[in-house]
Amino acid sequence: MKINQSIFQLKAILIGMLLLQFHIGFSQEEKKPELYKTIMSKDSLLFDIGFNTCDISQFENLYTDDFEFYHDKDSVSNKTKFLYNLKNGICSPTRKYNYRRELVEGSTEIYPLHNKNGVLYGAIQMSTHRFYEKSPGKPEEPGSFAKFTHLWLLQNKSWKLARSLSYDHKMISSTTQSNFFENDQEIEKWLKQNNVPTLGIGIINNGKLQEIKVFGELKKGVTAPYNTIWNVASLTKPITAIVALKLISSGKWNLDEPLYKYWIDPDIAKDPNTKLLTTRIILSHQTGFPNWRFTNESGKLDFKFKPGTKYQYSGEGLEYLRKALESKFHKTLDQLADELIFKPLKMNDTQFVWNDKIELSRYAIGYDNKGNAYEPTKNKTANAADDLLTTIGDYGTFLCSVMNSDGLSKNVFDDMTSHQVETKKNKYFGLGFEIYDLGNNDYALSHGGADKGVQTIFLLLPKTKQGLVIFTNVDDGYKVYEKIVSHYLGEKGKKIIEIETK
């Protein structure tokens, strides 16, 4: 193929086409709706069925024998070279990424081409499309935008693509990513692509809950409201921790006092390790308990190691603390939390127990990753480690209070944010909160929650008074975390992701 000659011929053809369009002045009626539908159906075969699934057979029979592809970043290709590059590049079996192309809504224009006798012989398609990339184990990400012009010819009553021009390629920049989070329609589309029914985001700046964003649907046709009620799973634990730490700050409870004075679980009554349990050991997850006793074959609580010697995450530990607190103060945990946290902060939509106060019309039902709904967990008594019901607004307000150390003495806040035990490199447990060491004496506080149909997390940056709350209601909702954290927390967010994924 003589490239220079081909380019000259193509330019001449396109200039002639544009002059013809200008001369006769196409109106909306002359764009032929039937032609539009025909060309769009061919576009769908090329990309939705072909490119997006790498079904090369869809490509091979839609091109003319003398097809030419012009790319502003990659010269010119004939049909043989174009198909070879496709099979061995984007559609290679060894590719690291999956790619998907999507037309930008409203960008497509179709113009008919007639000969001197008025017979339709071709069409020009001009549009903009965007490309998405997906690597294993990560959510799909937008990669680039490009404009394109296609010359379709009608040959033997079949439409064939004769020329394709791809140009004005633009990568998704940080600015574009920022704009993405300001575009509710784009976020809704992204959630659907990742099968996330509902997403809640709380943005904290200057120590205050600045913004609440809730996307998706509670059920088909029912938009999730800003005050959607969520089960936040283990984000219950920081509430229990702050109840204890506020009691400690007021001198009514002791961080290092043995808990056997107030409560002994019958399963471990004869084990001497029982006398070693303290609030500090429980809030830093060093009890030696399993996460839950039902994971033991016996179904009974036991010690896996001596308390205070190493880290092992345990919901049982928080439940043990609950029973000790309730025994000491003769109040239930939900009553203590109501007095110390919920009422002072006006967290009117937050509760431990499932009851008639819950507005079911606002409740985010949990789903598995195939779209099947789970039955809600309906606790009749408070669980110190799990199943808190709350909203982004309420929980974000609570986190602001924590970050501003409301009701906490300086000594208690310092203990809460100190490295009680290492869990992995640059990650520790303090008292009730995970701690990321960001270097330069900076740190982040965090906690996550995961249950059937629940994935939740928060991140706080006490030095800069920033924070982020993310709630989802699906088994694999964590797959949207990275993009959200990177956007709202910038370089510090990326450092947290780096620590977590190493």
Secondary structure, DSSP 8 states (H G I E B T S, - for coil): --HHHHHHHHHHHHHHHHHHHHHHT--TGGG-HHHHHHHHHHHHIIIIIIITTT-THHHHTSEEEEEEEEETTS-EEEHHHHHHHHHHTTT-TT-SSEEEEEE-TT--EEEEEE-TTS-EEEEEEEEEEEEEEE-TTS--EEEEEEEEEEEEEEETTEEEEEEEEEEEEEE--HHHHHHHTT-HHHHHHHHHHTT--EEEEEEEETTEEEEEEEEEEEETTEE--TT-BEE-GGGHHHHHHHHHHHHHHTTSS-TTSBGGGT---GGGTT-GGGGG-BHHHHHTT-S---S-GGGSTT-----SS-TTSS----HHHHHHHHHHHHHHHSS-HHHHHIIIIITTTT-TT-BSS--TTS-GGGB---B-TTS-B------SS--SSS--EE-HHHHHHHHHHHHTTTT--HHHHHHHTS-SEEEETTEEE-SSSEEEEEETTEEEEEEEEEETTEEEEEEEETTTTEEEEEEE-BTTGGGGHHHHHHHHHHHHHHHHHHHHH-
